[in-house]
Amino acid sequence: MSGTEKSKAHIEQAKGKAKEAMGRMAGNERMTAEGRADQAKGNARHAKEDIKDTFRH
């Protein structure tokens, strides 16, 4: 997995977790949902890179 893409995936996941936590603390459902969506994007990016690595090797 390329280091850059791996870093982007981890950052996106962390950003999503933070946004979700802040949304829960503030009682903001929209922010909580956006946090979950950011986490899902990070997970998808990570999965995509894992698949690419599988075919490279």
N, CA, C and O atoms as a MOPAC input file, in Angstrom:
PM7 MOZYME 1SCF
protein

 N      0.85200 1    -1.16700 1     0.00000 1
 C      0.00000 1     0.00000 1     0.00000 1
 C      0.89200 1     1.22300 1     0.00000 1
 O      1.87500 1     1.30300 1     0.73700 1
 N      0.53800 1     2.14100 1    -0.81600 1
 C      1.29600 1     3.37400 1    -0.86900 1
 C      1.14700 1     4.10600 1     0.45700 1
 O      0.05400 1     4.18500 1     1.01800 1
 N      2.25000 1     4.63600 1     0.94600 1
 C      2.23800 1     5.33300 1     2.22500 1
 C      1.30800 1     6.51900 1     2.24600 1
 O      0.65600 1     6.78700 1     3.25500 1
 N      1.24300 1     7.23000 1     1.14200 1
 C      0.39300 1     8.41300 1     1.07100 1
 C     -1.07600 1     8.03800 1     1.19400 1
 O     -1.81400 1     8.65500 1     1.96100 1
 N     -1.49800 1     7.04300 1     0.45300 1
 C     -2.90100 1     6.62500 1     0.49600 1
 C     -3.25100 1     6.03000 1     1.85300 1
 O     -4.35300 1     6.23700 1     2.36000 1
 N     -2.32400 1     5.29900 1     2.43500 1
 C     -2.55800 1     4.71400 1     3.75800 1
 C     -2.73600 1     5.82700 1     4.78700 1
 O     -3.61800 1     5.74900 1     5.64300 1
 N     -1.91400 1     6.84600 1     4.70700 1
 C     -2.02400 1     7.97600 1     5.62500 1
 C     -3.35100 1     8.70100 1     5.44800 1
 O     -4.00000 1     9.06600 1     6.42800 1
 N     -3.74900 1     8.90800 1     4.20800 1
 C     -5.02300 1     9.57800 1     3.94100 1
 C     -6.18600 1     8.79100 1     4.54200 1
 O     -7.10800 1     9.37500 1     5.11100 1
 N     -6.14000 1     7.47500 1     4.41600 1
 C     -7.21000 1     6.63700 1     4.95100 1
 C     -7.28000 1     6.75600 1     6.46500 1
 O     -8.36600 1     6.88400 1     7.03000 1
 N     -6.13400 1     6.71500 1     7.11900 1
 C     -6.10600 1     6.80500 1     8.57800 1
 C     -6.54300 1     8.18500 1     9.06700 1
 O     -7.24600 1     8.30000 1    10.07100 1
 N     -6.13100 1     9.21500 1     8.36300 1
 C     -6.52800 1    10.57900 1     8.73900 1
 C     -8.03600 1    10.74200 1     8.58900 1
 O     -8.69300 1    11.33000 1     9.44800 1
 N     -8.57400 1    10.22300 1     7.50100 1
 C    -10.01400 1    10.33700 1     7.26400 1
 C    -10.80800 1     9.59000 1     8.33900 1
 O    -11.85000 1    10.06300 1     8.79300 1
 N    -10.30800 1     8.42700 1     8.73600 1
 C    -10.97700 1     7.66700 1     9.78600 1
 C    -10.92400 1     8.41300 1    11.11700 1
 O    -11.92900 1     8.48900 1    11.82400 1
 N     -9.76300 1     8.96400 1    11.46300 1
 C     -9.61500 1     9.69800 1    12.71800 1
 C    -10.48100 1    10.95800 1    12.72500 1
 O    -11.11400 1    11.28200 1    13.72900 1
 N    -10.49900 1    11.65800 1    11.59900 1
 C    -11.32800 1    12.86300 1    11.48300 1
 C    -12.79900 1    12.50600 1    11.68200 1
 O    -13.53400 1    13.22900 1    12.35400 1
 N    -13.21900 1    11.39800 1    11.10100 1
 C    -14.59900 1    10.96000 1    11.24400 1
 C    -14.95100 1    10.60800 1    12.67400 1
 O    -16.03600 1    10.94000 1    13.15000 1
 N    -14.03000 1     9.93200 1    13.36900 1
 C    -14.28200 1     9.57600 1    14.76600 1
 C    -14.40800 1    10.82800 1    15.63100 1
 O    -15.27500 1    10.90800 1    16.50100 1
 N    -13.53600 1    11.79900 1    15.38500 1
 C    -13.58300 1    13.04100 1    16.15700 1
 C    -14.88000 1    13.79800 1    15.87900 1
 O    -15.52100 1    14.30500 1    16.79900 1
 N    -15.25300 1    13.86800 1    14.61700 1
 C    -16.47700 1    14.59400 1    14.24300 1
 C    -17.71000 1    13.90700 1    14.84400 1
 O    -18.63300 1    14.57200 1    15.31400 1
 N    -17.71300 1    12.58400 1    14.82300 1
 C    -18.83700 1    11.84700 1    15.39600 1
 C    -18.92800 1    12.10100 1    16.90700 1
 O    -20.01900 1    12.31400 1    17.43600 1
 N    -17.79300 1    12.08000 1    17.59200 1
 C    -17.78300 1    12.32600 1    19.03600 1
 C    -18.25600 1    13.73900 1    19.36600 1
 O    -19.02800 1    13.93900 1    20.30400 1
 N    -17.79100 1    14.71300 1    18.59100 1
 C    -18.21700 1    16.09500 1    18.81900 1
 C    -19.71300 1    16.25100 1    18.56000 1
 O    -20.39800 1    16.97100 1    19.28700 1
 N    -20.21100 1    15.59300 1    17.54600 1
 C    -21.63800 1    15.63900 1    17.24200 1
 C    -22.47500 1    15.05600 1    18.36300 1
 O    -23.53400 1    15.58600 1    18.70000 1
 N    -21.99800 1    13.96100 1    18.94100 1
 C    -22.72900 1    13.34800 1    20.05700 1
 C    -22.71900 1    14.25600 1    21.27700 1
 O    -23.73400 1    14.40500 1    21.95600 1
 N    -21.55900 1    14.86800 1    21.55500 1
 C    -21.45700 1    15.75700 1    22.71000 1
 C    -22.37400 1    16.96900 1    22.55000 1
 O    -23.00100 1    17.41200 1    23.51200 1
 N    -22.44800 1    17.49500 1    21.34700 1
 C    -23.25400 1    18.68600 1    21.08000 1
 C    -24.72000 1    18.34200 1    20.82000 1
 O    -25.56300 1    19.23600 1    20.74700 1
 N    -25.02400 1    17.06300 1    20.68100 1
 C    -26.38800 1    16.66000 1    20.37600 1
 C    -26.77500 1    16.97400 1    18.93600 1
 O    -27.95600 1    17.13100 1    18.62300 1
 N    -25.76900 1    17.06500 1    18.05800 1
 C    -25.98300 1    17.41700 1    16.66600 1
 C    -25.98300 1    16.14100 1    15.82100 1
 O    -24.92800 1    15.56700 1    15.55200 1
 N    -27.15300 1    15.71200 1    15.41600 1
 C    -27.28200 1    14.47400 1    14.64300 1
 C    -26.58300 1    14.56100 1    13.28300 1
 O    -26.00700 1    13.58200 1    12.81000 1
 N    -26.64100 1    15.74100 1    12.66300 1
 C    -26.01700 1    15.88800 1    11.34000 1
 C    -24.50400 1    15.70100 1    11.42800 1
 O    -23.91700 1    15.01800 1    10.58900 1
 N    -23.87100 1    16.29600 1    12.42700 1
 C    -22.42300 1    16.16100 1    12.58200 1
 C    -22.05300 1    14.70800 1    12.89000 1
 O    -21.04400 1    14.19800 1    12.40400 1
 N    -22.87300 1    14.05900 1    13.69300 1
 C    -22.63100 1    12.65100 1    14.01800 1
 C    -22.68600 1    11.80000 1    12.74500 1
 O    -21.84000 1    10.93100 1    12.53500 1
 N    -23.66900 1    12.05300 1    11.91400 1
 C    -23.80700 1    11.30300 1    10.65600 1
 C    -22.64400 1    11.59700 1     9.71200 1
 O    -22.14700 1    10.69300 1     9.04100 1
 N    -22.20600 1    12.85900 1     9.65800 1
 C    -21.06200 1    13.20600 1     8.81200 1
 C    -19.80600 1    12.49100 1     9.29600 1
 O    -18.98900 1    12.05600 1     8.48500 1
 N    -19.64900 1    12.36900 1    10.59600 1
 C    -18.50800 1    11.64800 1    11.15300 1
 C    -18.51300 1    10.18900 1    10.74700 1
 O    -17.47800 1     9.62900 1    10.38600 1
 N    -19.68500 1     9.57800 1    10.80800 1
 C    -19.79200 1     8.17600 1    10.38400 1
 C    -19.48200 1     8.03500 1     8.89700 1
 O    -18.84600 1     7.06900 1     8.47800 1
 N    -19.93500 1     9.00100 1     8.10400 1
 C    -19.67200 1     8.96400 1     6.65900 1
 C    -18.17300 1     9.10700 1     6.38000 1
 O    -17.63500 1     8.41700 1     5.51400 1
 N    -17.50200 1     9.99900 1     7.11000 1
 C    -16.05500 1    10.16200 1     6.92600 1
 C    -15.31500 1     8.87500 1     7.28100 1
 O    -14.35500 1     8.49800 1     6.60800 1
 N    -15.76300 1     8.20700 1     8.33200 1
 C    -15.13900 1     6.93700 1     8.70500 1
 C    -15.34200 1     5.89100 1     7.61500 1
 O    -14.43000 1     5.12600 1     7.30100 1
 N    -16.52600 1     5.86500 1     7.04700 1
 C    -16.81300 1     4.90400 1     5.98000 1
 C    -15.94300 1     5.17500 1     4.75700 1
 O    -15.46500 1     4.24200 1     4.11200 1
 N    -15.73600 1     6.46500 1     4.43700 1
 C    -14.85800 1     6.80900 1     3.30800 1
 C    -13.43400 1     6.33100 1     3.57000 1
 O    -12.77800 1     5.79100 1     2.67900 1
 N    -12.96400 1     6.53400 1     4.79200 1
 C    -11.62100 1     6.08100 1     5.14700 1
 C    -11.50000 1     4.57300 1     5.06100 1
 O    -10.49300 1     4.05200 1     4.58200 1
 N    -12.52300 1     3.87200 1     5.52200 1
 C    -12.51700 1     2.40900 1     5.43800 1
 C    -12.52200 1     1.93900 1     3.98900 1
 O    -11.83800 1     0.97600 1     3.64200 1
 N    -13.29200 1     2.61700 1     3.14500 1
 C    -13.35300 1     2.24900 1     1.72900 1
 C    -12.01200 1     2.49400 1     1.04600 1
 O    -11.55700 1     1.67200 1     0.25100 1
 N    -11.38500 1     3.62100 1     1.35600 1
 C    -10.07100 1     3.92600 1     0.77900 1
 C     -9.05800 1     2.86300 1     1.19200 1
 O     -8.24800 1     2.41900 1     0.37800 1
 N     -9.10700 1     2.45900 1     2.45600 1
 C     -8.18800 1     1.44600 1     2.96800 1
 C     -8.42800 1     0.11700 1     2.26600 1
 O     -7.47500 1    -0.56000 1     1.87900 1
 N     -9.67700 1    -0.26000 1     2.09800 1
 C    -10.01500 1    -1.51600 1     1.42600 1
 C     -9.55600 1    -1.48800 1    -0.02800 1
 O     -9.05000 1    -2.48700 1    -0.54000 1
 N     -9.72900 1    -0.35300 1    -0.69000 1
 C     -9.31000 1    -0.21800 1    -2.08300 1
 C     -7.80400 1    -0.44200 1    -2.20300 1
 O     -7.34700 1    -1.13200 1    -3.11400 1
 N     -7.04200 1     0.13500 1    -1.29000 1
 C     -5.59700 1    -0.03300 1    -1.33700 1
 C     -5.18600 1    -1.46900 1    -1.02800 1
 O     -4.22200 1    -1.97400 1    -1.60300 1
 N     -5.90800 1    -2.12900 1    -0.12600 1
 C     -5.62300 1    -3.53700 1     0.16300 1
 C     -5.83800 1    -4.40100 1    -1.07300 1
 O     -5.05200 1    -5.30900 1    -1.34200 1
 N     -6.89200 1    -4.12400 1    -1.81800 1
 C     -7.16700 1    -4.88200 1    -3.04500 1
 C     -6.07000 1    -4.63000 1    -4.07100 1
 O     -5.60200 1    -5.56100 1    -4.72700 1
 N     -5.66200 1    -3.37400 1    -4.21000 1
 C     -4.59800 1    -3.06100 1    -5.16600 1
 C     -3.30500 1    -3.77500 1    -4.78300 1
 O     -2.59400 1    -4.27200 1    -5.65700 1
 N     -2.98800 1    -3.83300 1    -3.48000 1
 C     -1.79100 1    -4.52600 1    -3.02100 1
 C     -1.85600 1    -6.01100 1    -3.32500 1
 O     -0.85200 1    -6.62600 1    -3.68500 1
 N     -3.04600 1    -6.58500 1    -3.17800 1
 C     -3.21300 1    -8.01800 1    -3.42800 1
 C     -2.87600 1    -8.34200 1    -4.88100 1
 O     -2.22000 1    -9.34600 1    -5.15600 1
 N     -3.31400 1    -7.50900 1    -5.79800 1
 C     -3.04700 1    -7.77000 1    -7.22000 1
 C     -1.62500 1    -7.42600 1    -7.62800 1
 O     -1.12900 1    -7.95500 1    -8.62300 1
 N     -0.96900 1    -6.56600 1    -6.89500 1
 C      0.42900 1    -6.23400 1    -7.19400 1
 C      1.37700 1    -7.36300 1    -6.83100 1
 O      2.42700 1    -7.53200 1    -7.45100 1
 N      0.99600 1    -8.13200 1    -5.82100 1
 C      1.90600 1    -9.16900 1    -5.32900 1
 C      1.44000 1   -10.44800 1    -5.87600 1
 O      2.04100 1   -11.48900 1    -5.61000 1

